[in-house]
Amino acid sequence: MVFFLGSSLTASAQSAGAQNHAADEQAIRVLERQMFDAAMTGDADAFERLLAPEYYTINHDGSFMDGRVGQVALMRRMGKKAPPLKGLNLSVDYKLGDTKFRFLDDNTALLTGWSAYYAGPIMLARVRHTEGWVRQNGQWKFVHWQGTSDGLVGEWATIAATVLVTLLVSWLVRLGWRRWRKPARRGKVVVEA
């Protein structure tokens, strides 16, 4: 009987805790979207407003930045579009999925999930990530990011890469063919190796 009563009280406390965090979860989802929107558009000011002073990031390539100053400075240098996309008329976008929340206490949340990044219809990469959020002075702040590439590249990226390689090889062969082709006497074409 005591075990049953203790189990019921624990289950009730956990259920109440889950209900209390439903509003926090919704608030963090909105902030997460704002964070991704700011990162994808290069809006350093909006990104900085979401960061906690202790912000730390570990990127998919193993690079890291200690503190919000470095991350925001990098965004300011990059501008509104990432350098590889400058001059191209491609929209950049992202999708989020498999998001799971874990509240360590009332003021600390960990999120895990994946984020996929697109240039036009082409998925460039998909990253499994962990986000850390802390409540400071009544507001949720983004305190940590760790992303790991899962190696998944979209079908369109594979097709686009194949087409680009084919075009490049074709162009190089034609360029090389013109360079090595010499008109021979009597109108014959001779190819030198």
N, C-alpha and C positions, 0 to 999 in steps of 0.2 A: 504494500500500500504506500509506504513512504517513497519507494523508488518510483512508482507510478505518479504520485503527486509531484515529486521533484522533476520528473521528465515533462510533465504537463506545464509546470512553471517555466522550465527552460525553453520549451517549444513556444510558449506564449511570449516570452521575452525576445526570442529570436524573431518571431513573427512581427512583434511591435517594432523591433529594430529595423527589419526589412521595410516596414511601412514608413518609418521615419526617414529612411534613406531614399525612398521613391522620389521625393521632391528634389533631393540632392542629386540623384542620378539624372533627372530631367534637366536640372540647371547645368550640370557638367556637360551633358550632351550638347546643349546650346553653345556653351563656351568652347567645346571641342570643335564644333563647326566653324565658329568664329576664328579659332586658331588656324585651322586648315585653310579657310578662305584667305586669311591674312598671309599665310606662308605661300600659298599658290599665286597670289597676286603681288607679292612683294611689299605688302603694306606693313612696313617695319613699326610704325607707330601703333597700329592696332595690335600687332603681335606683342609688342613690348608691354602694353597695358594688361595683357593676360598673364604675364610671367611673374612668378615669385622671385624675390631677390636671390634665392638659393638655386635658381634654375641651372640644370646640368643636362647636356645631351650627349648621347653616344649614337652615331649614325650607322647606317647599314654597311658602310665601307670601313668601319673601325675608327673613323675620326671622331673627335670629341671636342666639346667646348665647355669650359668651366665658367659658368656665369652668363647672365643675360646680356652683358655688354658685348661680348664676342659675337653672339648669335645675331643680335640686332645690328651690330656694325656690319656683319657679313651681308645681311639683308639689304642694308642701305647701299653697300657697294654694288650688289647685284642689280638693284633697281626693280622695276616692275615686272620684268621677265627674266628668267634664268638665261645666262649667256648663250647656251646652245640654241635657244629659241628666238633670240633677237633677230629681227629682220625677216622672220618667217611669219606667215599669216596662219598660225595654228593656235587654236584655243587650248589652254591647259585646264585640266580638270582632275578630280580625284573621286574615288568611291571608298566608303568605309564598310567593313563587314565584321561579323563574328565578335562584336564588342561584348565584353564581359566586365562587370564591375565587382570589385572586392573592397569593402570599406573596412579598413583596419581599426578605425575608431570614428568618432563623429566628425573629425576634422581631416582625415586622410583617406584618399581613395586611390586605388590602382585600377587601371583599365588595361585590358589586353584585347587585341583584335588585329585586323589587317587593313592596310590602306593601299589602294592601287592608283597609279599615276598615269595620266593620259596626255598625249599631244594629239589633238584632233581625235580620230577614232582609234589611234594606236596606243595600246597599253605599253608604257615604257618599262614599268617595274611594279612589283607588288612586294610590300614590306610587312612582316609581322612586327608588331610594336607593343611596347608597354609604355603607358603614360602614368605619371604621378601627379596628383592634384591635392592641394592642401587648402584648408579654409583658414584664411588670415584676416583678422578684423572683420569677420562676417562675410567675406567674399572668397569664392573659390579661385585659386591661382594655379597655373600650370608650373610644376616644379621639376619635372623630369621627363625625358624622352629617351627611349632606347629602341632602335629599329634594326631589324635583321632581314636582309633580302631573302625571300624564300625561293628565289631562282625562277619564279614563274613569270614568263613573258608572254604576253597575249598572242593569239593567233595572227592578228593583224600585224604585229611587230615582226613576226617571223616572215610573213609574206612580204612586207615592205623591205626587210633586210635582204631577202632573196632577190627581189626586183632590183634594188639598188646595186647589189653586187653584180648581177647580170649586166646591168647597164654600164657599170664601171669597167667590167672586163671587156665588154663589147667596144666601148670607147677606146680603151687602151690597145686592143687588138687593131682597131682601125687606124689609130694614131701610129702604131708601130708598123703596120702594113704600109702606110704612106711613106714612112721614113726609110724603110728597107727596100721598097720597090724601085727599081731603076729600069728605065726603058732601055731595051737592048737594040742592037742594030737590026734592021729588017723588021721592026715593029713587034718583036717578041718581048714578053715580060719575063724577067729573070728575078727570082727571089733568092736573096743571099741569106744564109743563116748566120 
